[in-house]
Amino acid sequence: MKKILLLLCVLLSYSSLKAQETYTVNGTELQLKTEVNGKLDLLWNIIDNQYRYFIRTSDNKITELVNTRDDNDTYQEEYKKTLENATSGLSAEKVNLTLPSLITYLETYNKSQDSNFTSTHSKSKAQLRLSVFGGITNSPFVSNPDNVKTPVFGAELEVSEGKESPRHSGFFQIRHVLEDKDKFPYSTTELSLGYRFRFIRSRGFNLFADVKGATVNFSKSTIPVAADGGAIALQEVSDTAFDVPFIFGIGADIRVSESSFITIGYNQLFAVLLDNQDNFSTDVTVGYKMKL
């Protein structure tokens, strides 16, 4: 289990890395990331807990964008003049010394100089996907001596970056497990928040792993209790439980139209903070997912 968690951490860390190179600026060697690459480049990094930004011209001259304060504690906004000089007068009046603002400004300039320039920072809204699903489960984290399978159904709202095949997404899920009154008198309604990572992704097919980080379960079960005279009676017990179980599962999305998918899930494979009750997971669902 530790190896699986370590692998997931490595994958997530790797996916967020940006290439860094060493540059000499005013006699000082700095590790900088290239954020915009065109006629005028944008370089930056966090150095000594401060965001520092630089532009690089086509002759490889690197100039820092600065915003110092005078004796009256007023910002001088020298970076605006530096930008306008480098872009032959493109107004920088509304540019802030922040990464998003600088990206927009420099990409606007690069597009004006090169019709073939392509932005790598296209603005996109969050994407919402709604799914409904159903299947069977043996409730592997609940005592189930006969390994009885019962129906499960639910719905999910997934939120991701606005890409065709996003790698990362979060989700809110509600699912209900039905009881079998004779063989397994247990039912629960679960609300959960989770994270999903697509390690194989294409336009038509995605394979992913997900983890539920927080759950609330509203459960009902029927248990035998001792009654007067030594008799055994059945009693219905209700329970509400909040957990941070880190329940892992895998699944796939298969595109069936421009905006909809068939989704398959093999859920509740294992949990970091819940004990398996001697039954390996048989929690399989099939659903329909659509973009909103």
Secondary structure, DSSP 8 states (H G I E B T S, - for coil): -HHHHHHHHHHHHHHT---EEEEEETTEEEEEEEEE-SSSEEEEEEETTEEEEEEE-TT--EEEE---B-TTS-B--HHHHHHHHHTTS---TT--SSHHHHHHHHHHHHHHH-TT---S------EEEEEEEEEEE--TTS--TT---EEEEEEEEEEE-SSSS-SEEEEEEEEEE--BTTTB-EEEEEEEEEEEEEEEE-SSEEEEEEEEEEEEEEEEEEEEEE-GGG-EEEEEEEEEEEE---EEEEEEEEEEETTEEEEEEEEEEEESSS---S-----EEEEEEEE-
